Amino acid sequence: MQYQAAAYAALEILKGTGVDRVYCDYHDDFVVRYTTESGPSYHFFQVKTKSKLSQQWTLLEVFALKKTGALDTETKLQDIRDSIAGKLFAHTIQFGEQCRAVTILSNVHFKDDVEQAVEALQAGSSNKPHLSKLLDEFGRIFASGKKLTPDELKKAQAKLSLAPGVYHIGDTLEPFTVAARQAIWTYSEIDLRPHEIDEIARGLIELVMTKSCERIAGCTTADLNRATSVSLKDLLDVLSISTAVYENLLAGHDPHAIKSASILQRKLKQAGASEASIETASRQKVAWDVWLRTNRHVHTEMDLDALLQEIETACTNWLLAGGRLIDLRGLLKKMLATDLLKEFKTLDNDLLFGGVMATMVRKGAR
């Protein structure tokens, strides 16, 4: 379930805003890295599960905190440090402002007194004696020897949150598979067939498992990132999307670069294209997009509409005829010989091919 939770979190990388890397079993069960103007920040997760969904996490299990008795011995304080929540609070102190949040994620729910403890920590006060003691001793427990102001301690303790009854983790892969398909659609608008998402779901779990088990002794910072974390490149590999194709489309300011790359690759692979041909097609699609943006100010709207309709018809006929690349060459040659295409002096075979590719992507996205 830890692997499922980390894999699901990594899918947010596809959104292209904020999350850029997820560390697997390094510093914590998994850590989500965000890119910000002031530098990276981190969200730490502990994944805690129970075998029966009817079970709930208790205050003693989460905080090692009892409702009676004083926090008057080092043993009691150490128990809190070593608790589920305590291990997360260590990050809020160690990473300071770079720690944006810490979360306990579970397949089951938490008892009311656990939720009350989190609310008290976030609010910075409580009328319950055992929680007041925890708040009073927070700095002594987690920041002993460190010169933190009361405001800094309050910020640190307020970063804890709970994620109960998470639906995308389970004893089988089915809940994760369903959630992953929806997440991929939400973040990239790629709609996958059942057999595709089954394969991708397994690939995501295997990816996280591999990243969680890599040996890190003697690694450089760059090696650590490669060995322990999931990046966009890793996700593109699992989704069978060429990084080069994606980067070509992204450089061409395609607002849906991941989706466009996915459609291009799937359609052209069906047409028998090689990886090199697919990358070439992505560059020519970008060249077409640039040509079209430029020539909207050169040619009349009527002429451009007629051109786009011709390309739409040619693309439709080509796809209906089987979509083989070898058949497209002759089709483009005939189009360039028509009177309409001769009106567009700067339009050549490569650009026209890019136009067909752009049309194919648009049709595939409907």
N, C-alpha and C positions, 0 to 999 in steps of 0.2 A: 504493500500500500504506500510505503514511503516513495518507491520508484514512480508509482502512478501519480502521486501528488506533485513530485518534482517535474515529471514529464508534462503534466497539465499546466503547471506554472510556466514552463518554458515556451509553451505555445503562444504566450502573450508577446514574445519576441516578434512574431509575425505581424503584429500591429504596427511596428515600426516607430513607435513613440514611447520613450521611457525605458522599458525593460530591454536590455541588450545582452544579458548573460545570466545563466542560472548555474550556480555551483552545487555539485552533488556530493553530499556526505563530506563536506570540507568546511570546517568551522561549525557546521550544524547539519541537521538532516538534509536541508537544502537552503540555499541563500539566493535571493533574487537581487540582481544588481540593476540599478537605474542610472541612466546618464542624465546629469543636470548641468546647468551653466556653471555651477560652482564646483563640479567634479562628481565622482561617483558616490552613490549612497546605497545602503543595503537593507534588505528586509529578511530577517532570520526566521526560520520555521523549525519547530519541533513537531514531528508527526507521531502522535500517540494513538494507538488503536486498541480496541477490545474485541474479543471473539464473539460476544453477544451484543446485538444492537440495543437491547433493553438495559444494558449496564450504563452507568454514568461515572464520570470522574469526580472524586471527592476532594475536599479542601486539603486533606492530609496528603493525598497522592500528588496533587498539583503543587502545593506550596510547602509541604511538610510542616504545616501549621495547625496547632490545636486551638480549640475555642477557649480552653481554660489553661491557666498557668502563665507564668512570666517567661519572657525571653531572657533568662538570666544566666545562661551558661554558654560557653563557647561551642559545646556539642549541639545545642539547639540552634544556634546561629549557623553552624556548619551544615546542619541538616537542611536548612532553608536554602543555603547557597547551592547545595547539591541537588535540590529538587528540580522538577521539570521547569517551573517558572524561574527558579534561581539561575539555572544555566543560561536562560535567555537574557535575564537581567545583566549578567556578566558582559554581554555584547553591548548593552546600552551604555555601560560605563567605559568599556575598552574602546569602542568606536565613536563615542560621543555624537557629534552632529551628523556624522556619516551613517549612523544607524537610524534609519527612518522609522522602523517598527520591528517588533518581535511578536510572533504569533504561535499559539499552540493549536495545531490542526488535528482533528480527529474524526473518525467515522461514527462516533457516538456523541452524546450530549454531556454537559457538565451540570453538576448539582447547583442549586440556587446559590449556596454559600460561596461557590467558586466564582460565579458571575458577580456576586456582590463584592468579592475581594478585588476583582478586576476593575469594577466601577469605582471602588474606593481609591484604588491606586491612580486611576485616571483623574478623579476629582481632587485627590490630595487630602481627603479628610473622610472620617467615618465616625458614627456614633456607637459602633460596636467595639467593645474593648479589645478583642483579639486583633482586629484590623487596625485600630489606632496604634497598638504596640508595634505592628509590622511597619506602619508608616513612620513612627518615631525612630525605629531602629534601621530603617532602610539604608541610610548612609553608612552606618557602622557595619552592616552585613555585607553590602556589595561594593562600597567605595572606601574601605578602611585604608588609611594612609594616603588617600588622594584628596587634593584640595578642590572640592567641588562646592559651589554655592548652593543655598537652598533651592534656588530656581532651577539650577542644573539637575539637582536630584529629582525635583518634581517632574521635569521633562523626561528624565530617564524612566521613572516608574510609570509614567503615563503612556509609554510606548507599547505596553503589553495588551494584546487582544486575543480573543478566542475565535476559532472557526469550527463550530460544532456540526456534527451530522453532515459532513461533506459528502456530496452525492457522487463525486467522480472517482472515488476509491472504493475498492471492495475485494472480497476473496477471489472473485473471478475478474477477467478482463472486460466483461460486458459493460459495466457502468462507465469505465474509463473510455471504452471505444465510442459509446454514444456521446459522452461529453466532449471527447476529442474532435469528433466530426463537427459538432456545433461550434466549438471554439475555432477550428480551422475556417469554417464558413464565416464566423463573426469577424475574425481578424484579417482574413485574406479574400473572402468571398469565393473560395475554391469549393465547389460542390463535388463530393467524392462518391463513387459507387460503393456498395457494401463490401465487395471483395477488396477494393482499394483501401478503405479505411481500416479494415481488419489487418491488412498487411502493415499499414502505417502505424497503427496502435501498437502492434508487436515491436515494430522497429523503434518506436519512441521509448518503450520500456527497456529494450535491449541497449539503446544508446545511454540512457540514464544509469543502467546497471554497470555498463562498461566504465562510464565516467566516475562512478562511485567506488570502483575497485582498482583504479590505476595506482601504481606505485609512484610516490611523489618525492622520495628521498633524492636530494641533490638537484631538484628541478629549479630552473630559472623562473622568473615571473611569467615569461611568455609560455614556457613549458607547463607551468601550473594551470594557466588558463586553458590551454589545449587539453591537458590531461584530466582536469577535474570539473570542467564546466561545459554547458551546452550553449552554443552560439547560433547565430542565424545560419551560418554555413552548414552546421550540423543538421539543423532542421530542414534546410533545402535539400540536403543529401537524402534524408529520410523521405521527403516528399517527392524525390526523384526530379528535382528542379536543378538545372545547371546553375552554378554560381555565376559563371560568365554570362549566361543568358540573362539572368536576373539583373546583374550589374549593368549590362548594356541597356536594358529597358529603364532601369532606375536613372542612369545617366541621361537618358532621353526624356526625362521628366514624365514618365508614365506614372500616373497616380495610383495605378493598380498593378505595379510591376510584378508582384508575386503571382497574382492571378493570371496576368498576361503570359508570364513565363510558363506557368503550368499548362495553360491551354495550348500554347505554341508547341511545347514538348510533346504533349499527349497526341495532338493531331498529327504532327510531323513524324513522330515515331510510327504511328499507324500508316503513314504514307511511305514508310521505309527509309526515312532520312537518317543520316549519321549524326553523331553529336556535333561534328564540325559544321555540317549543313544547317543544323538547328541554330547554332550560334551565329552563323552568317545570316540566317533568316531574321534573327532578333536585331542584328545591326541594320538590316535593310528596312525592317519595320520602323525603327527609330529614324532612319534617313527619310522615309516616307512621311512620318509624322512632322518632321522639321520642314520638309518640302511643302506639305499641305498648309502648315501654319504660315509660311512665307508667302505662298501663292494665293492665299485668300485676299491679299492686297494687290495682286497683279491681274488676276482673271475675274471675269464677271461671276456673280453668284450662279447665274443660269448655266454657264459653261462648267463650273465646278460641280454643280448638282448632276449634270449629265455625265460627267466623268465618274463621279462616285457611284452613280447608278450602273454604269457599264462594268465597273469593278465588282460591284455587288452581284450582278448577274453572272459574271465570269466565275467568281468565287463559288457561288451557289451551284452552278453547272459542274464545276470541277469537283466539288465535294460529292455531288450526287453521282458522278461518274466513277467514284472510287477514291478520289483524292490522291492519286499517284503523282509524285513530283515530276516524273518524266513526261506526263501528259500536260503539265502546267507550262512547260517551255514552249510548246507549239501554240498553246492558247494565248500566251503573252505576245508571241510574235505576230499573230493575226490581229490582236488588238492594236498593237503599235502601228499597223499598216492602215488602220481606219482613218477616215477624214477627221473624225472628232479628236483622236489622239494626236494627230499631226498639228493640231492647234496649240498643243502644249510643247513648246520647243525644248524645254529643259527636262522633259520626262523621258527616261530611258528604261531599258529592260529591268535593271536592278530596282529602280524606284517603283516601277509598276508591280514587280514581285513583292516589294515591301507593302504596297497598297493592298494586295490580295491577302498578305499575312495579317495586316491590321484589320481587314474585314473579317477574316476567319476568327481572330481573337474576339472581335465585337460580337459576332454571331454566337461564339461559344460562351460568351458571358451573359447572354440573355436568359 
